[in-house]
Amino acid sequence: MKVYYFGCPPDGGKGRYMHHEPREPWRSNCDAPAGCPWSFGSPENIDGGLAPRAGAARQRQGAVALHHREGWTAIAWWDRSADVRPGSNVAFLIDAELGLEEALTAARQAWPKVFARFRYEVKAL
């Protein structure tokens, strides 16, 4: 199982990028991981389109949205822990179909530096 991360560099900094490995940022805003059903040009755009878009969770940090498609799982939420601009978000794309808690556990294990910078609770809507 592979966990991909879209967001600011794990050690902080502005700008959101797709990251394949914790130590190897993939600085491209046009490609998703091979086989991933979400992209940058789709209605559920990786950059903000997977995070909660309506209601009380809109732009609330840490309110997780869960998505499944074609055997993949995506979890996403609004995040201003490294980049304070409105619209800043994170997404974790997992090449397996998981429930929310399993997906959060996998993301925490794969990307501990990212989770260490969150100063808010990450939980379901």
Secondary structure, DSSP 4 states (H G I P E B T S, - for coil): --EEEEES-TT--SS-EEEEETTEEE--SS-PPTT-S--SSSTT-TTTTSS--SGGGTT-BTEEEEEEETTEEEEEEE--SS--STT-EEEEEESS---HHHHHHHHHHH-HHHHHT--S--EE-
